[in-house]
Amino acid sequence: MSDHQVATGGEVTDGIRLATLPSGVRVVTEAMPHVRSVTVGYWIGVGSRDERGPVAGASHFLEHLLFKGTRRRSALQLAEEIDAVGGEMNAFTSKEYTCFYAHCLDRDLPLAVDLLGDMVTSALIRRADVDGERHVVLEEIRMHIDTPDDLVHSVFTQAYFGEHPLGREVLGSEQTITNMTRDQVHRYYKRHYIPANLVVAVAGNVEHDRVVELVAESLEPLVPARAEVTIRRAAPRGVARPQVLIRTRPTEQAHMVLGGRGLDRGSDYRYAAGVLNQAFGGGMASRLFQEVRERRGLAYSVYSYHGMHVDAGTYAIYAGTAPKRLFEVLDVIRVELVKAAEQGLTDAELERSRGHLAGSLVLSLEDTGSRMTRLGNALVTGSALLSLDETIAAVEAVTADDVRKVAQLLLTGPFTLAVISPDGDLAAQDLGPYVQVA
């Protein structure tokens, strides 16, 4: 590494080391010497919430376009080089970040870093590629629209966040993708793919200093340009009033999401919220699964989930049921919401939920990909970088009182209700009682 690329940093916690390059790029690694593989992720701190209306979907569009070729490699060469070593390369986009990653043998770490660095710093984004990939993204949007049990979550998010960018679909809309020009996409790329927005996370059989050296070399073409980071519009903390949004579709089931305010990523009560969610609707032993599916047979799929962002969150419940049984499902959910908000969890539920979260966390982090994702996600969103043992300890420290406080915050409304149903006579006023404060 040359003198102007000397990095600063050190060990954050057990096995996790962090360095910051002079350019501002952060590099985090976790050594897993017992494996023979490595996963590398280049994380850019920009997602759909950072897009202006006319370029809604640009972050995801760019995710596709970076695979179409660089100054050094064609799209085919990118695919051939990772394929030749038995590795894989892919990407994903969220509302707050985009990640490009590669999984390969530890000996092929230099190749993985070089490929990803080349894509992030030197993508061509040619007009012909933009026009060609536009059709692929449009088909992806249409597939999403044709999947009601997926679409209903987007409808809920749009209703909850309203005009705020967090309410937009990550994919963008058919209109914005159709109208987006090559110059708009290229400007978005140059504005946001800068060192201050970039995190590189690596997990596997690696040596930290070597990773830092390779990353610095891979990012040499990245012009420091402006030192600005992505500036975001603050998110609303909760809905101002209860609301119902109904979409009529020729579906066999009625798909519903009922939810309201949640916690942000940095909340001190995020682990308590995880424990509550596991007991309330997170698995087969949860209250919702037992009451809605097992005892009454009202739905095949029913669950709850907590969506957390940097400065906001949502807590929601999904169920798919026969249209004529929608109100019965909502009645059962309403009862369970009130019960959990008033009484919290039983001692048995608390112990079982803590045990489940701790055990599933360990199992989920047995591969390099999940370790890399945990590191990159934390760093790019400004969350704490905790070791596995520290995270388990935080889960096991959750008390019944913690859960009760979170339940009173998350389960009492006001709520937003999104429904996709074939029932054209279903009216918002009929569903009004279910979105009031419990």
QUINORGI-V51996 format. One record per pair of residues at least 24 apart in sequence whose ideal C-beta (glycine too) atoms are under 7 Angstrom apart, sorted by sequence separation. I is the first residue (numbers start at 1). GAP is how many residues later the second one is. D is the distance in Angstrom with one decimal. If there is no record, write none. Layout:
BEGIN
i:I gap:GAP d:D
i:I gap:GAP d:D
END
This chain:
BEGIN
i:237 gap:24 d:6.7
i:280 gap:24 d:5.4
i:413 gap:24 d:4.2
i:87 gap:25 d:6.6
i:412 gap:25 d:5.9
i:413 gap:25 d:5.3
i:85 gap:26 d:6.4
i:89 gap:26 d:6.6
i:362 gap:26 d:6.9
i:412 gap:26 d:4.7
i:144 gap:27 d:6.2
i:195 gap:27 d:6.0
i:277 gap:27 d:5.6
i:292 gap:27 d:6.3
i:298 gap:27 d:5.5
i:411 gap:27 d:6.6
i:63 gap:28 d:4.8
i:277 gap:28 d:6.9
i:195 gap:29 d:5.7
i:277 gap:29 d:5.2
i:288 gap:29 d:6.7
i:63 gap:30 d:4.8
i:81 gap:30 d:6.5
i:141 gap:30 d:5.0
i:298 gap:30 d:6.1
i:299 gap:30 d:6.2
i:361 gap:30 d:6.4
i:140 gap:31 d:6.0
i:194 gap:31 d:5.5
i:196 gap:31 d:5.7
i:298 gap:31 d:5.0
i:361 gap:31 d:6.5
i:194 gap:32 d:6.7
i:196 gap:32 d:6.6
i:197 gap:32 d:5.7
i:60 gap:33 d:4.3
i:82 gap:33 d:6.2
i:141 gap:33 d:5.7
i:196 gap:33 d:4.6
i:197 gap:33 d:5.8
i:273 gap:33 d:5.5
i:59 gap:34 d:5.1
i:66 gap:34 d:6.6
i:81 gap:34 d:6.3
i:137 gap:34 d:6.8
i:298 gap:34 d:6.9
i:358 gap:34 d:4.8
i:63 gap:35 d:5.6
i:138 gap:36 d:6.1
i:141 gap:36 d:6.8
i:281 gap:36 d:6.0
i:296 gap:36 d:6.7
i:78 gap:37 d:6.3
i:292 gap:37 d:6.1
i:358 gap:37 d:5.2
i:192 gap:38 d:5.9
i:270 gap:38 d:6.9
i:357 gap:38 d:4.9
i:358 gap:38 d:6.2
i:59 gap:39 d:5.4
i:138 gap:39 d:5.7
i:137 gap:40 d:5.3
i:292 gap:40 d:5.5
i:291 gap:41 d:5.4
i:354 gap:41 d:5.7
i:354 gap:42 d:5.6
i:134 gap:43 d:6.1
i:265 gap:43 d:4.7
i:262 gap:44 d:5.4
i:264 gap:44 d:6.0
i:265 gap:44 d:6.7
i:354 gap:44 d:6.1
i:73 gap:45 d:6.3
i:262 gap:45 d:6.1
i:263 gap:45 d:6.1
i:264 gap:45 d:6.3
i:265 gap:45 d:5.8
i:288 gap:45 d:6.9
i:291 gap:45 d:6.0
i:47 gap:46 d:6.1
i:49 gap:46 d:4.7
i:72 gap:46 d:5.7
i:262 gap:46 d:6.3
i:264 gap:46 d:6.4
i:47 gap:47 d:5.0
i:48 gap:47 d:4.9
i:49 gap:47 d:6.0
i:264 gap:47 d:5.3
i:47 gap:48 d:4.7
i:70 gap:48 d:4.8
i:264 gap:48 d:5.7
i:288 gap:48 d:6.3
i:47 gap:49 d:4.4
i:70 gap:49 d:6.0
i:264 gap:49 d:5.3
i:287 gap:49 d:5.3
i:47 gap:50 d:5.2
i:72 gap:50 d:6.6
i:263 gap:50 d:4.7
i:350 gap:50 d:5.6
i:46 gap:51 d:6.8
i:47 gap:51 d:6.3
i:71 gap:51 d:4.6
i:262 gap:51 d:3.0
i:45 gap:52 d:5.5
i:46 gap:52 d:6.2
i:70 gap:52 d:4.3
i:130 gap:52 d:4.4
i:261 gap:52 d:7.0
i:262 gap:52 d:4.5
i:44 gap:53 d:6.4
i:66 gap:53 d:4.6
i:70 gap:53 d:5.6
i:71 gap:53 d:6.6
i:261 gap:53 d:6.9
i:262 gap:53 d:4.1
i:287 gap:53 d:7.0
i:350 gap:53 d:6.5
i:43 gap:54 d:5.7
i:44 gap:54 d:4.7
i:66 gap:54 d:7.0
i:70 gap:54 d:6.2
i:261 gap:54 d:6.9
i:69 gap:55 d:5.3
i:127 gap:55 d:4.4
i:130 gap:55 d:6.0
i:259 gap:55 d:5.3
i:260 gap:55 d:6.3
i:345 gap:55 d:6.6
i:43 gap:56 d:4.9
i:259 gap:56 d:5.6
i:344 gap:56 d:5.9
i:66 gap:57 d:4.6
i:125 gap:57 d:6.7
i:259 gap:57 d:2.8
i:41 gap:58 d:5.2
i:42 gap:58 d:4.8
i:65 gap:58 d:6.5
i:258 gap:58 d:6.7
i:259 gap:58 d:6.3
i:345 gap:58 d:5.3
i:257 gap:59 d:5.2
i:258 gap:59 d:5.0
i:344 gap:59 d:5.3
i:41 gap:60 d:4.1
i:65 gap:60 d:5.3
i:125 gap:60 d:6.1
i:257 gap:60 d:6.9
i:280 gap:60 d:5.7
i:344 gap:60 d:3.7
i:40 gap:61 d:6.3
i:68 gap:61 d:4.1
i:125 gap:61 d:5.0
i:257 gap:61 d:5.1
i:39 gap:62 d:6.2
i:40 gap:62 d:5.1
i:256 gap:63 d:5.6
i:344 gap:63 d:5.6
i:39 gap:64 d:4.7
i:65 gap:64 d:6.0
i:125 gap:64 d:6.1
i:65 gap:65 d:6.6
i:68 gap:65 d:6.6
i:255 gap:65 d:4.9
i:37 gap:66 d:6.6
i:38 gap:66 d:6.4
i:123 gap:66 d:6.8
i:279 gap:66 d:5.1
i:341 gap:66 d:5.1
i:37 gap:67 d:6.8
i:253 gap:67 d:4.5
i:254 gap:67 d:5.8
i:285 gap:67 d:6.7
i:340 gap:67 d:5.2
i:341 gap:67 d:5.5
i:37 gap:68 d:5.9
i:38 gap:68 d:4.9
i:65 gap:68 d:5.9
i:165 gap:68 d:6.4
i:253 gap:68 d:6.1
i:36 gap:69 d:6.1
i:37 gap:69 d:6.2
i:64 gap:69 d:4.9
i:164 gap:69 d:6.8
i:166 gap:69 d:5.4
i:253 gap:69 d:6.5
i:254 gap:69 d:4.4
i:276 gap:69 d:7.0
i:36 gap:70 d:5.7
i:256 gap:70 d:6.6
i:279 gap:70 d:4.3
i:341 gap:70 d:4.2
i:38 gap:71 d:5.2
i:95 gap:71 d:5.9
i:164 gap:71 d:6.0
i:310 gap:71 d:5.5
i:340 gap:71 d:5.5
i:341 gap:71 d:5.1
i:40 gap:72 d:4.7
i:64 gap:72 d:6.5
i:164 gap:72 d:6.0
i:254 gap:72 d:4.5
i:310 gap:72 d:6.4
i:40 gap:73 d:5.8
i:64 gap:73 d:6.3
i:120 gap:73 d:6.2
i:283 gap:73 d:6.7
i:38 gap:74 d:7.0
i:42 gap:74 d:4.7
i:235 gap:74 d:6.2
i:279 gap:74 d:4.4
i:337 gap:74 d:4.8
i:95 gap:75 d:6.1
i:161 gap:75 d:6.6
i:237 gap:75 d:6.4
i:258 gap:75 d:6.4
i:275 gap:75 d:6.8
i:278 gap:75 d:4.1
i:40 gap:76 d:6.0
i:61 gap:76 d:5.9
i:94 gap:76 d:6.5
i:235 gap:76 d:4.9
i:236 gap:76 d:6.6
i:93 gap:77 d:5.7
i:234 gap:77 d:6.1
i:235 gap:77 d:3.6
i:42 gap:78 d:5.1
i:275 gap:78 d:4.6
i:278 gap:78 d:5.5
i:160 gap:79 d:5.9
i:275 gap:79 d:5.8
i:278 gap:79 d:5.9
i:275 gap:82 d:6.4
i:274 gap:83 d:5.6
i:159 gap:84 d:5.9
i:159 gap:86 d:4.2
i:155 gap:90 d:5.9
i:155 gap:92 d:5.9
i:315 gap:95 d:4.4
i:326 gap:95 d:6.9
i:109 gap:97 d:6.3
i:341 gap:97 d:5.8
i:106 gap:98 d:5.9
i:121 gap:98 d:6.0
i:323 gap:98 d:5.4
i:106 gap:99 d:4.1
i:122 gap:99 d:5.4
i:323 gap:99 d:6.0
i:106 gap:100 d:6.7
i:121 gap:100 d:4.3
i:323 gap:100 d:4.7
i:334 gap:100 d:6.1
i:338 gap:100 d:5.0
i:113 gap:101 d:4.4
i:117 gap:101 d:2.5
i:121 gap:101 d:4.4
i:148 gap:101 d:5.9
i:156 gap:101 d:3.9
i:337 gap:101 d:5.3
i:113 gap:102 d:6.0
i:117 gap:102 d:5.5
i:148 gap:103 d:5.0
i:152 gap:103 d:4.3
i:156 gap:103 d:6.2
i:110 gap:104 d:5.7
i:114 gap:104 d:5.6
i:152 gap:104 d:6.8
i:153 gap:104 d:5.8
i:330 gap:104 d:4.9
i:109 gap:105 d:6.8
i:113 gap:105 d:5.0
i:152 gap:105 d:5.3
i:149 gap:106 d:5.2
i:148 gap:107 d:4.9
i:60 gap:110 d:5.5
i:60 gap:111 d:5.6
i:61 gap:111 d:7.0
i:56 gap:112 d:5.4
i:60 gap:112 d:6.6
i:51 gap:114 d:6.5
i:57 gap:114 d:5.7
i:57 gap:115 d:1.7
i:49 gap:116 d:4.3
i:56 gap:116 d:4.6
i:57 gap:116 d:6.9
i:61 gap:116 d:6.7
i:265 gap:116 d:5.6
i:48 gap:117 d:6.7
i:49 gap:117 d:5.0
i:56 gap:117 d:6.3
i:266 gap:117 d:6.4
i:265 gap:118 d:5.2
i:57 gap:119 d:5.2
i:61 gap:119 d:6.6
i:48 gap:120 d:5.5
i:56 gap:120 d:4.5
i:57 gap:120 d:5.2
i:65 gap:120 d:6.8
i:55 gap:121 d:6.8
i:274 gap:121 d:7.0
i:48 gap:122 d:4.5
i:54 gap:122 d:6.6
i:58 gap:122 d:6.7
i:62 gap:123 d:6.4
i:271 gap:123 d:4.9
i:275 gap:123 d:4.8
i:61 gap:124 d:5.9
i:271 gap:124 d:5.2
i:55 gap:125 d:6.0
i:62 gap:126 d:6.7
i:272 gap:126 d:4.8
i:58 gap:127 d:5.9
i:62 gap:127 d:5.8
i:271 gap:127 d:5.3
i:276 gap:127 d:5.0
i:275 gap:128 d:5.7
i:55 gap:129 d:5.4
i:58 gap:130 d:4.6
i:272 gap:130 d:3.9
i:276 gap:130 d:5.3
i:272 gap:131 d:5.3
i:276 gap:131 d:5.6
i:55 gap:133 d:5.9
i:269 gap:133 d:6.4
i:273 gap:133 d:5.0
i:272 gap:134 d:4.6
i:269 gap:136 d:6.8
i:269 gap:137 d:5.1
i:273 gap:137 d:6.7
i:166 gap:143 d:6.4
i:46 gap:146 d:4.2
i:166 gap:146 d:6.6
i:44 gap:148 d:6.6
i:262 gap:148 d:6.3
i:44 gap:149 d:5.9
i:261 gap:149 d:6.9
i:46 gap:151 d:6.0
i:45 gap:152 d:4.4
i:44 gap:153 d:5.5
i:260 gap:153 d:5.6
i:44 gap:154 d:5.9
i:160 gap:154 d:5.9
i:260 gap:154 d:6.2
i:260 gap:155 d:4.6
i:42 gap:156 d:6.9
i:43 gap:156 d:4.2
i:259 gap:156 d:6.3
i:260 gap:156 d:6.4
i:258 gap:157 d:5.5
i:259 gap:157 d:6.1
i:42 gap:158 d:5.5
i:43 gap:158 d:6.3
i:258 gap:159 d:5.0
i:41 gap:160 d:4.6
i:156 gap:160 d:6.2
i:256 gap:161 d:6.7
i:257 gap:161 d:4.8
i:40 gap:162 d:5.0
i:256 gap:162 d:6.8
i:256 gap:163 d:4.8
i:38 gap:164 d:6.5
i:39 gap:164 d:5.6
i:204 gap:164 d:4.1
i:39 gap:165 d:6.0
i:203 gap:165 d:4.6
i:254 gap:165 d:6.2
i:255 gap:165 d:4.6
i:38 gap:166 d:3.2
i:37 gap:167 d:5.4
i:38 gap:167 d:6.2
i:254 gap:167 d:3.9
i:38 gap:168 d:5.5
i:203 gap:168 d:3.6
i:35 gap:169 d:5.8
i:36 gap:169 d:6.1
i:203 gap:169 d:4.2
i:251 gap:169 d:6.3
i:254 gap:169 d:6.8
i:25 gap:170 d:4.7
i:35 gap:170 d:5.4
i:202 gap:170 d:6.4
i:251 gap:170 d:6.9
i:24 gap:171 d:4.3
i:28 gap:171 d:6.9
i:32 gap:171 d:6.1
i:149 gap:171 d:5.6
i:201 gap:171 d:5.0
i:242 gap:171 d:6.7
i:249 gap:171 d:5.3
i:251 gap:171 d:5.2
i:23 gap:172 d:3.9
i:24 gap:172 d:4.6
i:32 gap:172 d:5.3
i:33 gap:172 d:5.6
i:203 gap:172 d:6.4
i:242 gap:172 d:4.2
i:250 gap:172 d:5.6
i:25 gap:173 d:4.8
i:26 gap:173 d:4.9
i:27 gap:173 d:4.8
i:28 gap:173 d:5.1
i:29 gap:173 d:4.7
i:30 gap:173 d:4.4
i:32 gap:173 d:6.1
i:241 gap:173 d:6.4
i:242 gap:173 d:6.0
i:243 gap:173 d:5.3
i:244 gap:173 d:4.7
i:245 gap:173 d:5.0
i:246 gap:173 d:4.9
i:247 gap:173 d:4.8
i:248 gap:173 d:6.5
i:249 gap:173 d:6.5
i:29 gap:174 d:7.0
i:201 gap:174 d:4.1
i:248 gap:174 d:6.9
i:25 gap:175 d:6.6
i:31 gap:175 d:6.2
i:201 gap:175 d:3.4
i:239 gap:175 d:5.7
i:246 gap:175 d:6.7
i:248 gap:176 d:5.2
i:258 gap:176 d:6.6
i:29 gap:177 d:5.8
i:199 gap:177 d:5.7
i:239 gap:177 d:5.7
i:201 gap:178 d:6.7
i:29 gap:179 d:4.7
i:50 gap:180 d:5.1
i:199 gap:180 d:4.7
i:246 gap:180 d:5.7
i:199 gap:181 d:4.6
i:29 gap:182 d:5.2
i:50 gap:182 d:6.1
i:246 gap:182 d:6.1
i:49 gap:183 d:6.3
i:27 gap:184 d:6.5
i:45 gap:184 d:6.9
i:46 gap:184 d:5.1
i:244 gap:184 d:4.1
i:27 gap:185 d:5.1
i:45 gap:185 d:5.9
i:244 gap:187 d:4.8
i:27 gap:188 d:5.1
i:244 gap:188 d:6.5
i:17 gap:191 d:4.4
i:244 gap:191 d:6.0
i:243 gap:192 d:6.5
i:19 gap:193 d:4.8
i:242 gap:193 d:3.6
i:25 gap:194 d:6.1
i:242 gap:194 d:5.6
i:21 gap:195 d:5.7
i:23 gap:201 d:5.3
i:24 gap:203 d:6.9
i:7 gap:205 d:5.0
i:5 gap:211 d:4.3
i:1 gap:212 d:4.7
i:96 gap:213 d:6.2
i:95 gap:214 d:6.6
i:96 gap:214 d:6.1
i:1 gap:215 d:5.5
i:160 gap:256 d:4.5
i:159 gap:257 d:5.0
i:159 gap:259 d:5.5
i:156 gap:260 d:6.2
i:156 gap:262 d:3.7
i:155 gap:263 d:4.2
i:103 gap:265 d:6.9
i:155 gap:265 d:6.7
i:103 gap:266 d:5.8
i:152 gap:266 d:5.6
i:152 gap:268 d:4.9
i:151 gap:269 d:6.3
i:101 gap:271 d:6.8
i:148 gap:272 d:4.7
i:99 gap:277 d:6.2
i:97 gap:283 d:4.9
i:97 gap:284 d:6.9
i:96 gap:285 d:6.2
i:39 gap:329 d:4.1
i:38 gap:330 d:5.9
i:39 gap:330 d:4.5
i:37 gap:331 d:5.3
i:41 gap:331 d:4.9
i:41 gap:332 d:6.9
i:35 gap:333 d:6.1
i:39 gap:333 d:4.2
i:43 gap:333 d:4.3
i:41 gap:335 d:4.6
i:45 gap:335 d:4.9
i:32 gap:336 d:6.1
i:43 gap:337 d:4.4
i:32 gap:339 d:6.6
i:30 gap:341 d:5.3
i:30 gap:345 d:5.9
i:28 gap:347 d:4.9
i:28 gap:351 d:5.5
i:26 gap:353 d:5.9
i:28 gap:357 d:7.0
i:16 gap:359 d:6.9
i:18 gap:367 d:7.0
i:16 gap:369 d:6.0
i:16 gap:371 d:6.4
i:13 gap:372 d:6.5
i:15 gap:372 d:6.9
i:12 gap:373 d:4.8
i:13 gap:373 d:6.5
i:14 gap:373 d:4.5
i:13 gap:374 d:4.2
i:14 gap:375 d:6.9
i:13 gap:377 d:6.4
END
